[in-house]
Each structure stands twice: as C-alpha cells, then as structure tokens.
Amino acid sequence: MPMPSEKTLVIIPTYNELENLPLITGRVRKANPNVDILIVDDNSPDGTGEAADALAASDSHIKVLHREGKGGLCGAYVAGFQWGLERDYTVLCEMDADGSHAPEQLHLLLAQVDNGADLVIGSRYVPGGKVVNWPKNRWVLSKGGNIYISLALGAGLSDMTAGYRAFRREVLETVDLNELSNAGYIFQVDMAWRVIQLGFDVREVPITFTEREIGESKLDGSFVKDSLLEVTKWGIHHRKEQITNLYTESSRLIRHEISSFRKKHLI
C-alpha cells in the first residue's frame, strides 16, 4: 500500500469513546504508520481523555487536544484544523472514532490528494461505495437527503454529509472556519459547499461505511429535518444569486450591443 507523500494528520474527535479509542487508533497506526493522529476530546466523563493521554505517552505519532466541554463536532474539527495548521501539516483528515470510517481505506483518499485534489470525500453513494449494518429506512433517508442537498445547491456530489475527508492545508487556510455552521453534522455540508464555491478541486472516492458496534450514535432524529431546512435556505439564496448575476450580465451585454449599434450607424 503506498504511503502518503505529504505530512498528514488524522483528526479524531471524541466524546465518551473510551472503548473505541484504542481500537481506532490501533487500526490507523497499523494501516498508515507514517501519519499522525490528533485526538480532540471534549472532556469526556467516561475517561476517554485520560486514555488518549496514555496512548500519546506511548506513541509519538499520537497527539491529544483537550477541550473544556462538549462543544460539538464542528468545534472539535475546527480546533483540530487550527492545531494542525499551526504545526505545518499539509494534509488534514477527518475520521470518526467509532470505526465507521475504515482506516484501511484512508490511502484511497490520500492517493487523490497526491493526484492534485484539494478535498477528497469518502462517499457511501458513488459506485463502489456501500453502507454496512444500517436499517433500510435509515439508508433511504440518508441517500435521499444527500440527493436533495446536491440538487438544492447544485453541488454535483453524492455524499455531502459524509465525515471521512482529506483536505489540503490551502483549503483550510482559505475557508473562514469561524463562519461554519455548528448545527450538528450540517457543518459537513456547509464545509463542502464553501470549498466548491471557492473553486477548489473536490473529488469523491468509494468507501465502506460500517455502523458503530460499541456505544451510541451522536445523531438524533432532528438532524435530517434541521439539515434539509438549512440547505433549502442556502439553495434559495444561491439560486437568487445566480438569477441576479445572469440578469446583470445580460443587461451588460445588451447595453454593449446597443452602444456598438449606435456607434456603427453614426459612422
């Protein structure tokens, strides 16, 4: 398996992931021995933070960032991005702590970064991607939600809610991280949308997403409703901007043609 040519950091946010943490870090280290891991812990009451410190003490490739309390997934990733940028990492990755993102597939994302991509998303819904251990209704809701999101925004991606990602540092230096929506997992959509709008090269690779076996999901039922409502607002705003820009450009061209016609006939 080819190793990444860039200085790479894998950011793993944690909250009450005591049982999962040694499993996921062990898999990352085995599959990707040259990358570093940053555990961002939100003061987990189950002792995850202390376990992270113990792992870091025994492995120089593992780092820990402690936050004061449960500040949400977006806040954890933003803190991790800022930590990594300050330490000159050139590729920064997102990965869940619960094993749903296979560290053994990280090389697929990093290979695309090596081939020039600015953001690579591990997608459940491109050909070759799949989901394991989800009930049918959850798969339909997620798949349908992602189709709606992509159509509403005109994004052209299959899985904008996916959380398995690899960024070039230039992307994170360009996006205003402090403006990202902190409404649960909607920040993943917000982030991808901003990167697309800025003109970066965004690609998807197929991955296998496996539902966690230990612990409870951090998602609740309100996520889908809130996410689709927010995306609808963004989509309407985007379409209004497109129409305004089209009207402005059309008006400019018409004025130019009229001016040219007048000059020609005056001559």
C-alpha positions as CSV (number, residue, x, y, z in Angstrom):
1,M,0.0,0.0,0.0
2,P,1.5,3.4,-1.0
3,M,2.3,5.8,1.8
4,P,1.3,9.5,1.6
5,S,4.0,11.9,0.3
6,E,2.6,14.7,2.4
7,K,2.8,15.4,6.2
8,T,-0.6,14.1,7.2
9,L,-2.7,14.5,10.3
10,V,-5.8,12.4,11.1
11,I,-8.2,14.3,13.4
12,I,-10.4,12.1,15.6
13,P,-13.0,13.9,17.8
14,T,-14.1,12.0,20.9
15,Y,-16.8,12.2,23.4
16,N,-17.4,9.1,25.5
17,E,-15.4,6.8,23.2
18,L,-13.3,5.0,25.8
19,E,-13.8,1.5,24.3
20,N,-13.5,2.6,20.7
21,L,-10.4,4.8,21.1
22,P,-7.7,2.2,21.4
23,L,-9.3,0.2,18.6
24,I,-9.5,3.0,16.1
25,T,-6.0,4.4,16.9
26,G,-4.5,1.0,16.6
27,R,-6.1,0.5,13.2
28,V,-4.9,3.9,12.0
29,R,-1.3,3.2,13.1
30,K,-1.2,-0.3,11.5
31,A,-2.7,0.8,8.2
32,N,-1.0,4.2,8.0
33,P,2.2,4.1,10.0
34,N,3.5,7.4,8.7
35,V,0.6,9.6,9.6
36,D,0.0,11.4,12.9
37,I,-3.2,11.2,14.9
38,L,-4.8,14.1,16.8
39,I,-7.4,13.1,19.4
40,V,-9.7,16.0,20.2
41,D,-11.5,15.2,23.4
42,D,-14.4,17.2,24.7
43,N,-13.8,16.4,28.4
44,S,-15.5,13.0,28.1
45,P,-16.9,11.9,31.5
46,D,-16.1,8.3,30.8
47,G,-12.3,8.8,30.9
48,T,-11.6,9.0,27.1
49,G,-9.3,12.0,27.6
50,E,-7.2,10.1,30.1
51,A,-7.0,7.1,27.8
52,A,-5.9,9.4,25.0
53,D,-3.1,10.8,27.1
54,A,-1.9,7.3,27.9
55,L,-1.9,6.4,24.2
56,A,0.0,9.6,23.4
57,A,2.6,8.8,26.1
58,S,3.4,5.5,24.5
59,D,3.3,6.6,20.8
60,S,4.9,9.8,19.4
61,H,2.5,9.7,16.4
62,I,-0.5,10.2,18.7
63,K,-1.3,13.7,20.0
64,V,-4.1,15.0,22.2
65,L,-6.1,18.2,22.3
66,H,-8.3,18.6,25.4
67,R,-11.3,20.9,25.2
68,E,-13.2,22.2,28.2
69,G,-16.5,20.7,27.4
70,K,-18.9,19.2,24.8
71,G,-18.7,21.8,22.1
72,G,-20.0,19.9,19.1
73,L,-18.4,18.1,16.1
74,C,-17.8,21.3,14.2
75,G,-16.0,23.0,17.0
76,A,-13.8,19.9,17.6
77,Y,-12.8,19.7,13.9
78,V,-12.1,23.5,13.7
79,A,-9.9,23.3,16.8
80,G,-8.1,20.3,15.3
81,F,-7.7,22.0,11.9
82,Q,-6.2,25.1,13.6
83,W,-3.9,22.9,15.7
84,G,-2.6,21.1,12.6
85,L,-2.2,24.2,10.5
86,E,-0.1,25.7,13.3
87,R,2.2,22.7,13.1
88,D,2.7,22.7,9.4
89,Y,0.7,19.6,8.4
90,T,0.0,19.7,4.7
91,V,-2.9,17.2,4.6
92,L,-5.5,17.1,7.4
93,C,-8.1,14.4,7.6
94,E,-11.4,13.8,9.4
95,M,-12.2,10.4,10.8
96,D,-14.9,9.2,13.3
97,A,-13.8,7.5,16.5
98,D,-16.3,4.7,16.3
99,G,-14.8,2.7,13.5
100,S,-17.4,3.6,10.9
101,H,-14.6,5.0,8.7
102,A,-12.2,2.3,7.9
103,P,-8.6,3.5,8.4
104,E,-7.6,0.8,5.9
105,Q,-9.3,2.9,3.2
106,L,-7.5,6.2,4.1
107,H,-5.0,5.5,1.4
108,L,-7.8,5.9,-1.2
109,L,-8.4,9.5,-0.1
110,L,-4.7,10.4,0.2
111,A,-3.9,9.0,-3.3
112,Q,-6.3,11.5,-4.7
113,V,-4.7,14.3,-2.7
114,D,-1.4,13.2,-4.2
115,N,-3.0,13.4,-7.6
116,G,-4.0,17.0,-7.2
117,A,-7.3,17.0,-5.3
118,D,-7.9,19.7,-2.7
119,L,-10.7,18.0,-0.9
120,V,-11.4,14.3,-1.1
121,I,-14.7,12.9,0.4
122,G,-15.1,9.2,1.2
123,S,-18.5,8.6,-0.3
124,R,-21.1,5.9,0.6
125,Y,-23.1,6.6,-2.6
126,V,-20.7,6.7,-5.6
127,P,-20.3,3.4,-7.5
128,G,-18.4,1.0,-5.2
129,G,-19.4,2.7,-2.0
130,K,-21.6,0.9,0.5
131,V,-23.1,1.0,4.0
132,V,-23.0,-1.9,6.4
133,N,-25.4,-2.6,9.3
134,W,-27.9,0.2,8.6
135,P,-31.6,-0.5,8.5
136,K,-33.2,0.1,5.1
137,N,-35.1,3.2,6.2
138,R,-32.0,4.9,7.5
139,W,-30.2,4.3,4.2
140,V,-33.1,5.6,2.2
141,L,-33.3,8.7,4.4
142,S,-29.6,9.4,4.1
143,K,-29.3,8.7,0.4
144,G,-32.5,10.7,-0.4
145,G,-31.3,13.5,1.8
146,N,-28.0,13.7,0.0
147,I,-29.7,13.7,-3.4
148,Y,-31.8,16.6,-2.2
149,I,-28.9,18.5,-0.8
150,S,-26.8,18.1,-4.0
151,L,-29.8,19.2,-6.2
152,A,-30.7,22.1,-4.0
153,L,-27.2,23.5,-4.0
154,G,-26.1,22.4,-7.5
155,A,-23.1,20.8,-5.9
156,G,-22.7,17.7,-8.1
157,L,-21.6,15.4,-5.1
158,S,-23.2,12.2,-3.9
159,D,-22.4,12.4,-0.2
160,M,-22.1,15.9,1.2
161,T,-22.9,14.7,4.8
162,A,-20.0,12.3,4.8
163,G,-17.4,12.8,7.5
164,Y,-14.5,10.9,6.1
165,R,-12.4,13.6,4.4
166,A,-8.9,14.7,3.4
167,F,-8.1,18.4,3.0
168,R,-5.1,20.1,1.6
169,R,-4.0,22.8,4.1
170,E,-4.6,25.5,1.4
171,V,-8.3,24.8,1.6
172,L,-8.4,25.2,5.4
173,E,-6.4,28.4,5.2
174,T,-8.8,29.8,2.6
175,V,-12.2,28.9,4.2
176,D,-13.3,31.1,7.1
177,L,-13.5,28.3,9.7
178,N,-15.2,30.6,12.2
179,E,-18.2,31.1,9.9
180,L,-19.0,27.4,9.6
181,S,-22.5,26.3,10.7
182,N,-22.3,24.5,14.1
183,A,-25.7,22.8,13.8
184,G,-24.6,19.2,14.2
185,Y,-23.5,17.4,11.1
186,I,-24.8,20.1,8.8
187,F,-21.3,21.6,9.1
188,Q,-20.0,18.9,6.8
189,V,-22.4,20.1,4.1
190,D,-21.5,23.8,4.8
191,M,-17.8,23.0,4.6
192,A,-18.1,21.1,1.3
193,W,-20.3,23.8,-0.2
194,R,-17.9,26.6,0.7
195,V,-15.0,24.6,-0.8
196,I,-16.9,24.1,-4.0
197,Q,-17.8,27.8,-4.2
198,L,-14.2,28.8,-3.8
199,G,-13.3,26.8,-6.9
200,F,-11.2,24.0,-5.3
201,D,-10.9,20.6,-6.8
202,V,-13.3,18.4,-4.8
203,R,-13.5,14.6,-5.5
204,E,-15.2,11.6,-4.1
205,V,-13.9,8.0,-3.6
206,P,-16.0,5.0,-2.7
207,I,-15.7,3.8,0.9
208,T,-17.5,1.2,3.0
209,F,-19.2,2.8,6.0
210,T,-19.8,0.5,8.9
211,E,-22.3,1.4,11.6
212,R,-20.7,1.6,15.1
213,E,-20.8,-1.6,17.2
214,I,-19.8,0.0,20.5
215,G,-21.5,3.0,22.1
216,E,-24.4,5.2,20.9
217,S,-24.7,7.3,17.8
218,K,-24.4,11.1,18.3
219,L,-27.1,11.7,15.8
220,D,-30.8,12.3,16.7
221,G,-33.9,12.4,14.6
222,S,-34.0,16.2,14.4
223,F,-30.7,16.2,12.4
224,V,-32.3,15.4,9.0
225,K,-35.1,17.9,9.4
226,D,-32.9,20.7,10.5
227,S,-30.2,19.9,7.9
228,L,-32.7,19.9,5.0
229,L,-34.3,23.2,6.2
230,E,-30.9,24.9,6.4
231,V,-29.9,23.6,3.0
232,T,-33.1,24.7,1.4
233,K,-32.4,28.3,2.6
234,W,-28.8,28.1,1.2
235,G,-30.2,26.7,-2.1
236,I,-32.8,29.5,-2.5
237,H,-30.1,32.1,-1.7
238,H,-27.8,30.5,-4.3
239,R,-30.4,30.4,-7.0
240,K,-31.3,34.1,-6.3
241,E,-27.6,35.0,-6.7
242,Q,-27.5,33.0,-10.0
243,I,-30.5,34.8,-11.3
244,T,-29.2,38.2,-10.2
245,N,-25.8,37.6,-11.8
246,L,-27.5,36.3,-15.0
247,Y,-29.7,39.4,-15.2
248,T,-26.7,41.7,-14.6
249,E,-24.6,40.0,-17.2
250,S,-27.4,40.0,-19.7
251,S,-28.1,43.7,-19.1
252,R,-24.4,44.5,-19.6
253,L,-24.3,42.6,-22.9
254,I,-27.5,44.3,-24.2
255,R,-26.1,47.7,-23.3
256,H,-22.9,46.9,-25.1
257,E,-24.7,45.7,-28.3
258,I,-26.9,48.9,-28.3
259,S,-23.8,51.1,-27.9
260,S,-22.0,49.3,-30.7
261,F,-25.0,49.5,-32.9
262,R,-25.3,53.3,-32.3
263,K,-21.6,53.9,-33.0
264,K,-21.7,51.9,-36.2
265,H,-24.7,53.8,-37.6
266,L,-23.3,57.2,-36.5
267,I,-20.2,56.4,-38.6
